[in-house]
Amino acid sequence: MREGFRQSIAWLHTWCGLLVCWVLLLVFAGGTASYYKEEISLWMMPELHATRSAPVPQAQAIEHAVAYLQQKAPRAERWFITLPAERSVAMRVGWVAPAGDGNG
C-alpha cells in the first residue's frame, strides 16, 4: 500500500459514490420514461395517430363495458371500469369473482 489509508478510502468512496449516482440516474430516467409510456408509444408508432383523433364518447364506452361485463361476469361481486382518458385511449374492465367460484 504505497498510499495512506485515508487516500485509499477516499478513492473507494469516490468510485462507489459515482457508481451509486449512475445507478440512481438510470433508475430515475427509467421511471420518467415509464410515466410517459403512452406518449412515447404514440410517438414511436405514427400509425396510432389515427386512433387518437376520434375518441369514443364516455356514455357509449360505459354502455359497451356494462354489456361486456353482464355477458362475461354476471355473478361477479364487483365490477371495475376504467374509462378512456386523455393519456390512455384504452378502456379497461375487470371484476371480482364470487367466493367459492373455484378460480382461486
N, CA, C and O atoms as a GROMACS GRO file, in nm:
protein
  416
    1MET      N    1   0.085  -0.117   0.000
    1MET     CA    2   0.000   0.000   0.000
    1MET      C    3   0.090   0.123   0.000
    1MET      O    4   0.140   0.165   0.104
    2ARG      N    5   0.110   0.180  -0.118
    2ARG     CA    6   0.202   0.292  -0.127
    2ARG      C    7   0.136   0.423  -0.084
    2ARG      O    8   0.205   0.518  -0.048
    3GLU      N    9   0.004   0.429  -0.089
    3GLU     CA   10  -0.067   0.547  -0.040
    3GLU      C   11  -0.112   0.522   0.103
    3GLU      O   12  -0.109   0.409   0.152
    4GLY      N   13  -0.152   0.626   0.165
    4GLY     CA   14  -0.203   0.611   0.301
    4GLY      C   15  -0.344   0.554   0.302
    4GLY      O   16  -0.412   0.548   0.200
    5PHE      N   17  -0.385   0.514   0.419
    5PHE     CA   18  -0.519   0.456   0.436
    5PHE      C   19  -0.626   0.558   0.399
    5PHE      O   20  -0.728   0.523   0.338
    6ARG      N   21  -0.604   0.682   0.436
    6ARG     CA   22  -0.702   0.787   0.409
    6ARG      C   23  -0.722   0.808   0.259
    6ARG      O   24  -0.835   0.823   0.214
    7GLN      N   25  -0.614   0.808   0.180
    7GLN     CA   26  -0.627   0.824   0.035
    7GLN      C   27  -0.694   0.703  -0.029
    7GLN      O   28  -0.770   0.717  -0.125
    8SER      N   29  -0.667   0.584   0.023
    8SER     CA   30  -0.730   0.463  -0.031
    8SER      C   31  -0.881   0.466  -0.008
    8SER      O   32  -0.960   0.434  -0.097
    9ILE      N   33  -0.920   0.505   0.110
    9ILE     CA   34  -1.063   0.513   0.141
    9ILE      C   35  -1.128   0.626   0.061
    9ILE      O   36  -1.243   0.610   0.018
   10ALA      N   37  -1.060   0.737   0.041
   10ALA     CA   38  -1.115   0.847  -0.040
   10ALA      C   39  -1.138   0.799  -0.184
   10ALA      O   40  -1.241   0.831  -0.243
   11TRP      N   41  -1.042   0.723  -0.239
   11TRP     CA   42  -1.057   0.671  -0.374
   11TRP      C   43  -1.178   0.578  -0.382
   11TRP      O   44  -1.260   0.588  -0.474
   12LEU      N   45  -1.190   0.486  -0.284
   12LEU     CA   46  -1.301   0.392  -0.279
   12LEU      C   47  -1.434   0.467  -0.265
   12LEU      O   48  -1.533   0.433  -0.330
   13HIS      N   49  -1.436   0.567  -0.180
   13HIS     CA   50  -1.558   0.645  -0.157
   13HIS      C   51  -1.598   0.717  -0.285
   13HIS      O   52  -1.717   0.723  -0.318
   14THR      N   53  -1.503   0.773  -0.357
   14THR     CA   54  -1.532   0.845  -0.482
   14THR      C   55  -1.593   0.751  -0.585
   14THR      O   56  -1.696   0.783  -0.644
   15TRP      N   57  -1.532   0.636  -0.608
   15TRP     CA   58  -1.581   0.546  -0.712
   15TRP      C   59  -1.712   0.478  -0.672
   15TRP      O   60  -1.797   0.454  -0.758
   16CYS      N   61  -1.729   0.446  -0.547
   16CYS     CA   62  -1.858   0.390  -0.502
   16CYS      C   63  -1.969   0.494  -0.515
   16CYS      O   64  -2.081   0.462  -0.555
   17GLY      N   65  -1.938   0.618  -0.481
   17GLY     CA   66  -2.035   0.726  -0.496
   17GLY      C   67  -2.074   0.747  -0.641
   17GLY      O   68  -2.191   0.767  -0.672
   18LEU      N   69  -1.975   0.744  -0.732
   18LEU     CA   70  -2.006   0.760  -0.875
   18LEU      C   71  -2.090   0.644  -0.926
   18LEU      O   72  -2.182   0.665  -1.004
   19LEU      N   73  -2.061   0.524  -0.882
   19LEU     CA   74  -2.138   0.408  -0.924
   19LEU      C   75  -2.283   0.419  -0.877
   19LEU      O   76  -2.376   0.395  -0.954
   20VAL      N   77  -2.302   0.456  -0.752
   20VAL     CA   78  -2.438   0.472  -0.698
   20VAL      C   79  -2.512   0.582  -0.772
   20VAL      O   80  -2.631   0.568  -0.802
   21CYS      N   81  -2.444   0.692  -0.802
   21CYS     CA   82  -2.508   0.802  -0.875
   21CYS      C   83  -2.552   0.760  -1.014
   21CYS      O   84  -2.660   0.797  -1.058
   22TRP      N   85  -2.470   0.682  -1.085
   22TRP     CA   86  -2.507   0.636  -1.218
   22TRP      C   87  -2.626   0.540  -1.211
   22TRP      O   88  -2.715   0.544  -1.296
   23VAL      N   89  -2.628   0.454  -1.112
   23VAL     CA   90  -2.743   0.363  -1.096
   23VAL      C   91  -2.870   0.442  -1.067
   23VAL      O   92  -2.975   0.414  -1.125
   24LEU      N   93  -2.861   0.541  -0.979
   24LEU     CA   94  -2.978   0.624  -0.949
   24LEU      C   95  -3.024   0.701  -1.072
   24LEU      O   96  -3.144   0.716  -1.094
   25LEU      N   97  -2.932   0.750  -1.151
   25LEU     CA   98  -2.967   0.821  -1.274
   25LEU      C   99  -3.045   0.729  -1.367
   25LEU      O  100  -3.146   0.771  -1.424
   26LEU      N  101  -3.000   0.606  -1.384
   26LEU     CA  102  -3.071   0.511  -1.470
   26LEU      C  103  -3.209   0.478  -1.414
   26LEU      O  104  -3.305   0.466  -1.490
   27VAL      N  105  -3.220   0.463  -1.282
   27VAL     CA  106  -3.349   0.433  -1.220
   27VAL      C  107  -3.446   0.549  -1.241
   27VAL      O  108  -3.561   0.528  -1.279
   28PHE      N  109  -3.401   0.671  -1.218
   28PHE     CA  110  -3.489   0.787  -1.234
   28PHE      C  111  -3.526   0.810  -1.380
   28PHE      O  112  -3.639   0.846  -1.410
   29ALA      N  113  -3.431   0.789  -1.472
   29ALA     CA  114  -3.462   0.804  -1.614
   29ALA      C  115  -3.562   0.698  -1.658
   29ALA      O  116  -3.654   0.727  -1.735
   30GLY      N  117  -3.545   0.574  -1.610
   30GLY     CA  118  -3.641   0.469  -1.643
   30GLY      C  119  -3.779   0.496  -1.586
   30GLY      O  120  -3.880   0.469  -1.651
   31GLY      N  121  -3.785   0.548  -1.464
   31GLY     CA  122  -3.914   0.583  -1.404
   31GLY      C  123  -3.984   0.694  -1.480
   31GLY      O  124  -4.106   0.690  -1.498
   32THR      N  125  -3.908   0.793  -1.522
   32THR     CA  126  -3.966   0.902  -1.600
   32THR      C  127  -4.017   0.851  -1.734
   32THR      O  128  -4.126   0.888  -1.777
   33ALA      N  129  -3.938   0.766  -1.799
   33ALA     CA  130  -3.980   0.711  -1.928
   33ALA      C  131  -4.105   0.625  -1.911
   33ALA      O  132  -4.192   0.627  -1.999
   34SER      N  133  -4.116   0.550  -1.802
   34SER     CA  134  -4.235   0.466  -1.784
   34SER      C  135  -4.358   0.550  -1.755
   34SER      O  136  -4.470   0.510  -1.788
   35TYR      N  137  -4.341   0.666  -1.694
   35TYR     CA  138  -4.454   0.754  -1.669
   35TYR      C  139  -4.513   0.807  -1.800
   35TYR      O  140  -4.634   0.823  -1.813
   36TYR      N  141  -4.426   0.833  -1.896
   36TYR     CA  142  -4.468   0.884  -2.026
   36TYR      C  143  -4.476   0.773  -2.131
   36TYR      O  144  -4.455   0.800  -2.250
   37LYS      N  145  -4.505   0.650  -2.089
   37LYS     CA  146  -4.508   0.535  -2.179
   37LYS      C  147  -4.609   0.554  -2.292
   37LYS      O  148  -4.579   0.523  -2.407
   38GLU      N  149  -4.727   0.602  -2.262
   38GLU     CA  150  -4.830   0.620  -2.364
   38GLU      C  151  -4.785   0.720  -2.470
   38GLU      O  152  -4.802   0.696  -2.590
   39GLU      N  153  -4.728   0.831  -2.427
   39GLU     CA  154  -4.684   0.932  -2.522
   39GLU      C  155  -4.568   0.882  -2.606
   39GLU      O  156  -4.560   0.911  -2.726
   40ILE      N  157  -4.476   0.808  -2.544
   40ILE     CA  158  -4.362   0.754  -2.618
   40ILE      C  159  -4.410   0.650  -2.719
   40ILE      O  160  -4.360   0.646  -2.832
   41SER      N  161  -4.505   0.566  -2.681
   41SER     CA  162  -4.559   0.467  -2.774
   41SER      C  163  -4.627   0.535  -2.892
   41SER      O  164  -4.611   0.491  -3.006
   42LEU      N  165  -4.701   0.640  -2.866
   42LEU     CA  166  -4.767   0.713  -2.973
   42LEU      C  167  -4.664   0.777  -3.065
   42LEU      O  168  -4.682   0.779  -3.187
   43TRP      N  169  -4.558   0.829  -3.009
   43TRP     CA  170  -4.453   0.894  -3.088
   43TRP      C  171  -4.378   0.791  -3.174
   43TRP      O  172  -4.340   0.820  -3.287
   44MET      N  173  -4.358   0.670  -3.119
   44MET     CA  174  -4.281   0.568  -3.192
   44MET      C  175  -4.364   0.497  -3.298
   44MET      O  176  -4.307   0.438  -3.389
   45MET      N  177  -4.497   0.500  -3.288
   45MET     CA  178  -4.583   0.433  -3.385
   45MET      C  179  -4.681   0.534  -3.446
   45MET      O  180  -4.792   0.550  -3.395
   46PRO      N  181  -4.641   0.600  -3.552
   46PRO     CA  182  -4.728   0.703  -3.611
   46PRO      C  183  -4.862   0.649  -3.661
   46PRO      O  184  -4.957   0.726  -3.676
   47GLU      N  185  -4.870   0.519  -3.688
   47GLU     CA  186  -4.998   0.464  -3.734
   47GLU      C  187  -5.105   0.472  -3.627
   47GLU      O  188  -5.224   0.460  -3.659
   48LEU      N  189  -5.067   0.491  -3.502
   48LEU     CA  190  -5.165   0.504  -3.394
   48LEU      C  191  -5.225   0.644  -3.386
   48LEU      O  192  -5.320   0.666  -3.311
   49HIS      N  193  -5.171   0.739  -3.460
   49HIS     CA  194  -5.222   0.876  -3.453
   49HIS      C  195  -5.368   0.883  -3.497
   49HIS      O  196  -5.443   0.966  -3.447
   50ALA      N  197  -5.410   0.797  -3.589
   50ALA     CA  198  -5.549   0.798  -3.634
   50ALA      C  199  -5.644   0.758  -3.522
   50ALA      O  200  -5.756   0.808  -3.515
   51THR      N  201  -5.600   0.670  -3.433
   51THR     CA  202  -5.687   0.628  -3.323
   51THR      C  203  -5.702   0.737  -3.219
   51THR      O  204  -5.801   0.738  -3.146
   52ARG      N  205  -5.608   0.827  -3.211
   52ARG     CA  206  -5.616   0.935  -3.112
   52ARG      C  207  -5.710   1.047  -3.157
   52ARG      O  208  -5.753   1.127  -3.074
   53SER      N  209  -5.743   1.054  -3.284
   53SER     CA  210  -5.821   1.167  -3.333
   53SER      C  211  -5.971   1.149  -3.313
   53SER      O  212  -6.045   1.248  -3.313
   54ALA      N  213  -6.019   1.026  -3.295
   54ALA     CA  214  -6.163   1.002  -3.283
   54ALA      C  215  -6.194   0.934  -3.150
   54ALA      O  216  -6.209   0.812  -3.146
   55PRO      N  217  -6.205   1.010  -3.041
   55PRO     CA  218  -6.236   0.947  -2.912
   55PRO      C  219  -6.381   0.899  -2.907
   55PRO      O  220  -6.469   0.958  -2.970
   56VAL      N  221  -6.403   0.794  -2.832
   56VAL     CA  222  -6.538   0.739  -2.813
   56VAL      C  223  -6.605   0.817  -2.700
   56VAL      O  224  -6.542   0.840  -2.597
   57PRO      N  225  -6.730   0.857  -2.717
   57PRO     CA  226  -6.800   0.925  -2.607
   57PRO      C  227  -6.807   0.835  -2.484
   57PRO      O  228  -6.820   0.714  -2.496
   58GLN      N  229  -6.798   0.896  -2.367
   58GLN     CA  230  -6.794   0.818  -2.244
   58GLN      C  231  -6.923   0.740  -2.221
   58GLN      O  232  -6.918   0.629  -2.168
   59ALA      N  233  -7.036   0.794  -2.259
   59ALA     CA  234  -7.162   0.721  -2.241
   59ALA      C  235  -7.161   0.592  -2.323
   59ALA      O  236  -7.206   0.487  -2.276
   60GLN      N  237  -7.111   0.600  -2.444
   60GLN     CA  238  -7.105   0.481  -2.529
   60GLN      C  239  -7.003   0.380  -2.473
   60GLN      O  240  -7.027   0.260  -2.478
   61ALA      N  241  -6.891   0.429  -2.422
   61ALA     CA  242  -6.791   0.340  -2.362
   61ALA      C  243  -6.847   0.269  -2.240
   61ALA      O  244  -6.821   0.150  -2.220
   62ILE      N  245  -6.925   0.340  -2.159
   62ILE     CA  246  -6.986   0.278  -2.040
   62ILE      C  247  -7.087   0.171  -2.082
   62ILE      O  248  -7.091   0.064  -2.022
   63GLU      N  249  -7.168   0.200  -2.184
   63GLU     CA  250  -7.265   0.102  -2.231
   63GLU      C  251  -7.196  -0.026  -2.278
   63GLU      O  252  -7.240  -0.136  -2.245
   64HIS      N  253  -7.088  -0.013  -2.354
   64HIS     CA  254  -7.014  -0.130  -2.402
   64HIS      C  255  -6.951  -0.207  -2.286
   64HIS      O  256  -6.953  -0.330  -2.284
   65ALA      N  257  -6.897  -0.134  -2.190
   65ALA     CA  258  -6.834  -0.200  -2.075
   65ALA      C  259  -6.935  -0.277  -1.993
   65ALA      O  260  -6.909  -0.391  -1.953
   66VAL      N  261  -7.050  -0.218  -1.966
   66VAL     CA  262  -7.152  -0.286  -1.886
   66VAL      C  263  -7.207  -0.407  -1.962
   66VAL      O  264  -7.230  -0.511  -1.902
   67ALA      N  265  -7.227  -0.394  -2.092
   67ALA     CA  266  -7.275  -0.507  -2.171
   67ALA      C  267  -7.174  -0.622  -2.169
   67ALA      O  268  -7.212  -0.738  -2.157
   68TYR      N  269  -7.047  -0.589  -2.181
   68TYR     CA  270  -6.942  -0.692  -2.177
   68TYR      C  271  -6.938  -0.760  -2.041
   68TYR      O  272  -6.928  -0.883  -2.032
   69LEU      N  273  -6.946  -0.681  -1.934
   69LEU     CA  274  -6.940  -0.738  -1.800
   69LEU      C  275  -7.065  -0.821  -1.769
   69LEU      O  276  -7.054  -0.923  -1.700
   70GLN      N  277  -7.181  -0.780  -1.817
   70GLN     CA  278  -7.302  -0.859  -1.795
   70GLN      C  279  -7.293  -0.993  -1.867
   70GLN      O  280  -7.349  -1.093  -1.821
   71GLN      N  281  -7.222  -0.995  -1.980
   71GLN     CA  282  -7.207  -1.120  -2.055
   71GLN      C  283  -7.101  -1.210  -1.993
   71GLN      O  284  -7.122  -1.331  -1.979
   72LYS      N  285  -6.986  -1.153  -1.955
   72LYS     CA  286  -6.872  -1.232  -1.909
   72LYS      C  287  -6.874  -1.263  -1.759
   72LYS      O  288  -6.828  -1.369  -1.716
   73ALA      N  289  -6.926  -1.171  -1.679
   73ALA     CA  290  -6.922  -1.189  -1.534
   73ALA      C  291  -7.052  -1.143  -1.469
   73ALA      O  292  -7.054  -1.046  -1.394
   74PRO      N  293  -7.161  -1.212  -1.498
   74PRO     CA  294  -7.289  -1.166  -1.444
   74PRO      C  295  -7.302  -1.186  -1.292
   74PRO      O  296  -7.378  -1.115  -1.227
   75ARG      N  297  -7.228  -1.283  -1.237
   75ARG     CA  298  -7.238  -1.312  -1.094
   75ARG      C  299  -7.123  -1.253  -1.013
   75ARG      O  300  -7.103  -1.292  -0.898
   76ALA      N  301  -7.050  -1.163  -1.069
   76ALA     CA  302  -6.934  -1.105  -1.000
   76ALA      C  303  -6.978  -1.022  -0.881
   76ALA      O  304  -7.085  -0.961  -0.880
   77GLU      N  305  -6.890  -1.019  -0.778
   77GLU     CA  306  -6.920  -0.937  -0.661
   77GLU      C  307  -6.905  -0.789  -0.693
   77GLU      O  308  -6.982  -0.706  -0.646
   78ARG      N  309  -6.804  -0.757  -0.772
   78ARG     CA  310  -6.774  -0.619  -0.804
   78ARG      C  311  -6.724  -0.608  -0.947
   78ARG      O  312  -6.655  -0.698  -0.996
   79TRP      N  313  -6.757  -0.499  -1.014
   79TRP     CA  314  -6.703  -0.467  -1.146
   79TRP      C  315  -6.614  -0.345  -1.134
   79TRP      O  316  -6.638  -0.256  -1.052
   80PHE      N  317  -6.510  -0.341  -1.217
   80PHE     CA  318  -6.421  -0.225  -1.224
   80PHE      C  319  -6.414  -0.180  -1.369
   80PHE      O  320  -6.383  -0.258  -1.458
   81ILE      N  321  -6.444  -0.054  -1.392
   81ILE     CA  322  -6.440   0.002  -1.528
   81ILE      C  323  -6.350   0.125  -1.525
   81ILE      O  324  -6.374   0.219  -1.449
   82THR      N  325  -6.246   0.123  -1.607
   82THR     CA  326  -6.158   0.239  -1.624
   82THR      C  327  -6.183   0.296  -1.762
   82THR      O  328  -6.153   0.232  -1.863
   83LEU      N  329  -6.237   0.415  -1.767
   83LEU     CA  330  -6.275   0.476  -1.894
   83LEU      C  331  -6.154   0.536  -1.966
   83LEU      O  332  -6.053   0.566  -1.903
   84PRO      N  333  -6.165   0.554  -2.096
   84PRO     CA  334  -6.057   0.620  -2.169
   84PRO      C  335  -6.039   0.762  -2.119
   84PRO      O  336  -6.135   0.831  -2.084
   85ALA      N  337  -5.914   0.804  -2.116
   85ALA     CA  338  -5.883   0.939  -2.070
   85ALA      C  339  -5.791   1.005  -2.173
   85ALA      O  340  -5.764   0.950  -2.280
   86GLU      N  341  -5.745   1.122  -2.140
   86GLU     CA  342  -5.658   1.196  -2.231
   86GLU      C  343  -5.527   1.123  -2.256
   86GLU      O  344  -5.476   1.124  -2.368
   87ARG      N  345  -5.473   1.059  -2.154
   87ARG     CA  346  -5.344   0.992  -2.168
   87ARG      C  347  -5.355   0.847  -2.209
   87ARG      O  348  -5.256   0.787  -2.251
   88SER      N  349  -5.473   0.788  -2.198
   88SER     CA  350  -5.490   0.646  -2.231
   88SER      C  351  -5.618   0.630  -2.313
   88SER      O  352  -5.726   0.664  -2.266
   89VAL      N  353  -5.604   0.578  -2.433
   89VAL     CA  354  -5.722   0.562  -2.519
   89VAL      C  355  -5.793   0.430  -2.494
   89VAL      O  356  -5.903   0.409  -2.545
   90ALA      N  357  -5.735   0.342  -2.417
   90ALA     CA  358  -5.794   0.211  -2.393
   90ALA      C  359  -5.888   0.215  -2.273
   90ALA      O  360  -5.865   0.286  -2.175
   91MET      N  361  -5.994   0.136  -2.283
   91MET     CA  362  -6.085   0.118  -2.171
   91MET      C  363  -6.052  -0.018  -2.109
   91MET      O  364  -6.031  -0.116  -2.180
   92ARG      N  365  -6.048  -0.022  -1.977
   92ARG     CA  366  -6.018  -0.148  -1.908
   92ARG      C  367  -6.135  -0.185  -1.819
   92ARG      O  368  -6.196  -0.099  -1.754
   93VAL      N  369  -6.166  -0.315  -1.818
   93VAL     CA  370  -6.272  -0.366  -1.731
   93VAL      C  371  -6.216  -0.484  -1.652
   93VAL      O  372  -6.126  -0.554  -1.698
   94GLY      N  373  -6.271  -0.504  -1.535
   94GLY     CA  374  -6.230  -0.615  -1.450
   94GLY      C  375  -6.341  -0.646  -1.353
   94GLY      O  376  -6.436  -0.570  -1.339
   95TRP      N  377  -6.328  -0.758  -1.286
   95TRP     CA  378  -6.430  -0.796  -1.189
   95TRP      C  379  -6.369  -0.884  -1.082
   95TRP      O  380  -6.261  -0.942  -1.099
   96VAL      N  381  -6.440  -0.894  -0.970
   96VAL     CA  382  -6.402  -0.982  -0.859
   96VAL      C  383  -6.499  -1.098  -0.861
   96VAL      O  384  -6.620  -1.080  -0.849
   97ALA      N  385  -6.444  -1.217  -0.876
   97ALA     CA  386  -6.529  -1.337  -0.881
   97ALA      C  387  -6.587  -1.364  -0.743
   97ALA      O  388  -6.524  -1.333  -0.642
   98PRO      N  389  -6.706  -1.422  -0.737
   98PRO     CA  390  -6.766  -1.453  -0.606
   98PRO      C  391  -6.685  -1.559  -0.534
   98PRO      O  392  -6.617  -1.641  -0.596
   99ALA      N  393  -6.692  -1.556  -0.403
   99ALA     CA  394  -6.619  -1.653  -0.320
   99ALA      C  395  -6.671  -1.794  -0.350
   99ALA      O  396  -6.791  -1.815  -0.366
  100GLY      N  397  -6.578  -1.889  -0.357
  100GLY     CA  398  -6.615  -2.026  -0.382
  100GLY      C  399  -6.646  -2.056  -0.527
  100GLY      O  400  -6.712  -2.155  -0.558
  101ASP      N  401  -6.598  -1.970  -0.616
  101ASP     CA  402  -6.623  -1.989  -0.759
  101ASP      C  403  -6.528  -2.092  -0.820
  101ASP      O  404  -6.549  -2.136  -0.933
  102GLY      N  405  -6.424  -2.132  -0.743
  102GLY     CA  406  -6.331  -2.233  -0.793
  102GLY      C  407  -6.217  -2.176  -0.875
  102GLY      O  408  -6.142  -2.253  -0.935
  103ASN      N  409  -6.201  -2.044  -0.880
  103ASN     CA  410  -6.093  -1.982  -0.956
  103ASN      C  411  -5.977  -1.940  -0.867
  103ASN      O  412  -5.885  -1.874  -0.916
  104GLY      N  413  -5.977  -1.972  -0.743
  104GLY     CA  414  -5.875  -1.921  -0.655
  104GLY      C  415  -5.789  -2.026  -0.606
  104GLY      O  416  -5.696  -2.000  -0.529
   0.00000   0.00000   0.00000
